[in-house]
């Protein structure tokens, strides 16, 4: 049975690259044509493969249905939390998970730093779209019309001396985020706290979530904060893959922002 399963999986993996003939699949499996035909019949009966008019086979709708049911049942928090803990352990700092929800970016999970002085955001709290890395990493990747509606009109609320308060400047920031693949909060929401965040992609490639590391400036300067970036982007990419994203980009960061 394990041999049959292994062969069936090899067929599905091969068809994931495009249609193939029975002969091509038989050569791949190194088995007789009739053995391959029986396997394909079983898979076709469950709609995992589909026979085209030219006699080749491709992935069937049953596999798409199964994949979609699996993805629909995924809870990003259950997927992300173990990876967030690993990121917290690697950086020593607080890790947040944000989600775009009903026109707001809200904190939906947190793994806190063990340090006495740390950044803390209540679960369910909204993150300002223009002043937090966790929100900017999501909003920057939304379609233009939605992005503009999320930002709001000029002037934008000022939280600190470094808060960006014009829509035009925020759009410039978003263009940079799209290019780099990450966002930075340079004490824009809270004096003494800076953050770096990366987008998390859904199965359809859209950005619905983000992951951030938040650090007190007194403990870690900007250069050291940016040293956390590879771990942040790699963790966000790993969560994206678990959520069904076909691929996840990596940061183009080469120096200090």
N, C-alpha and C positions, 0 to 999 in steps of 0.2 A: 504493500500500500504506500509506503514511504517513497518508493521508486516511482510509482504512478503519480503521486503528488508532486514530486520533484520535476517530472517531465511536464506536467500540466502547468506548473509555475514557470518553467522555462518557455513554454509556448506563449503564455500571457506576457511575459517580459519581452519576448521577441516581437509580438504583435503591438506592443506599446510603441515600437519604433516605426510601425507602418504595416500594411498588408503583406502577407507572405503566402506562398503556395504550399501544398502538402509536401511536395518534394523538398522544398527549402527547409521546412520544419523537420522532416524526417532526417535530413542530413545534420541539422543542428542537434537533434537528439541522438543521432547515430543508432536509429532503430529502423525496422522495416516500415514501408509505406502503409501497410494495413494497420500496424500498431498506432501510428500517428493518426490515421483516419478514425480509429475507435476513440482515441483521446479527444479529437476534435468534435466528434459526434456527442460525446458526453458533455463537453463544454458548451456546445451549441444548444443542447437540450436545456441548459440552465441560463442561456442567453449571455454567457460570458464571452463567446465569440460569435461572429456572424459571417456567413458565407456570401461573398459578393457574386454578381452575375458572371464575372470572368473566372470564377473558380478559386480565387484567392480568399483568404480569411483575414478579418480584422477584429479588433476588440468589440465586444457586443454591449448592448444597452444594460444588461444585467450587472455588469461590472461597474458601470457608471452609477447605476442605482444604488448598489451596495456601498460604493465610495461616498456618495452623497449622503446616504443615511448615516454613515459613520461620522462624516464631517459635521452634519447637523447635530449630532449628539455630543460633539466635543464642547467642553466648557474650558474656555481659555485659561481660567484661573487654575483648574486642576492640571492643565498642561504646563503652565508657566511657573507655578509656585516652586517646584523642586529646582528648576533652573534659576529662579530668582534667588533661592537660598545659596546656591553654588556661586552666583555672582556676588552676593553679599559677602560670602566667606572669602572670595578672591580679592575683593576691593576693600572689605572692612566697613563699607558704607551702606546707607539705607537705599533700598531698591523699590521703585514704585512701578505699578502697572496701570496705565490709563486707557480709557475706552471712550470712543465717540458715541454719545447716547442722547437722543432727543435734542440735538442742537448744542450740546455741551460736551466738553471733555471732562470726565470724572475719574477720580482715583477708585479703582476697584480691588486693588490688592497692594499690600505693603509687606516688605520684609525689613525689619528695622535693624539699624546698626547697633552694635553692642556698646558703643561709646556713650558716655554720659551726655555729651553735647552732640545732638543729631537733629536732622530735619525730620519733621513728623507731619503727615497730612492725613486727615481723617478719611476713612473709606466713605465714598459717596460725595465727597467735597468736589466742587467744580474747580478746574484749573484754568486760569485766564488764558485765552487763546493766544494772546500776543506777548505774554510775559513769562511763560513757563516752558521749559524744554519738553516736558511730557506732552503738552498740548501742541506746541509748534511742530513736533515730529509727526503728529497726526494731520493737523490742518493743512500743512504745506503740501500734502499729497492728495488733497481733495480736488474734485473738478472746480474750475474757476468760479462758477456761479455760486456753488455751495461754500467755497472758501471765503468769498467776499461777504456772504451773508453771515458766516460764523464770526468774522472779524468785527463787524459793526462799523459805524460811521466815525469819522474824525470828530473831535480828538479822542484818542483812546485813553483809558484810565491810566494815570501815572501811579505806580506803587513805590518806586525808588528813583534815585537820580539817573539810573541807567535804563529805565523802562522806555521802550520804543512807543511813541504816542501818535504816530501818523500812519495811516493805511499804506501810503506809498512806501514808507521805509519798511513796514512789516512785509509788504510784498517782495521787496528786495531781499529781505531775510529769508523768506520762503523759497525764493529762487535759489539762494545759496544752499538751503537745506536740501532741496531737490537734487542739486548737483553733488553735494557731499554725502548725502545719505544719513545725516545725523543733525541734531539740533543742540544748541547750547543756551543755557540761561545764565547770563553774566550778572548775577545779583539783580535781575530785572523785576523779580516779584518780591523778594525779601532780602533786605540788607544782610550780608554775611553768609548767604547761602548761594552756591552756584551748582549747576546741574548739567549733565549731558544725557541725551536721549536718542534712541533709534526707533524707527517705525517697525511695526509687526504687520505682516501681510496675511490676508485671508486666502481661502482657496481660490477665489476669483482674481487674486492679485491686488485687490484694493487694500488700503491701509485703514484699519479700524481701531488698532491698538498701538501703544508704544510702551517702551521700557526705559526707565531713567535711573541714574545714580545721582543722589543728592548729597552734597558735602559742605560742611562749614568751611569758609575760607580760612579761618584761623588754624585749621588742621591740615588743609591741603590747598596749595596755590593752584593757579590755572594750569600750569605746566603739568603738575602731578594729576590734576583732574583729567586732563586729556590723555594721560597714560592709561586711564581706565577705559578709554573709548573702544579699543579693539575687543575687550571682554564684553562691553555693552552691545556692540554691533553683532558679535558672534552669538551672543545669547539671544538677541532679538531674531536673528536669522534662524536659529535652532527652533525657537517657538513658532516662527512662520512655517517652517517645514512641517512641524507637528500639526499645525492647523490646516495643512493641505496646500500651502503655496508651492508652486512648481519650482520657484527659485527665489532666493533672497539676496539682495545686493549687499555689498560690503562698503565700508566707508572709504572715501578717497583721501582721508586725512593724511597729510604728510608733515604737518607742523602745528604750532600753537595758534589757536584762533585769537 
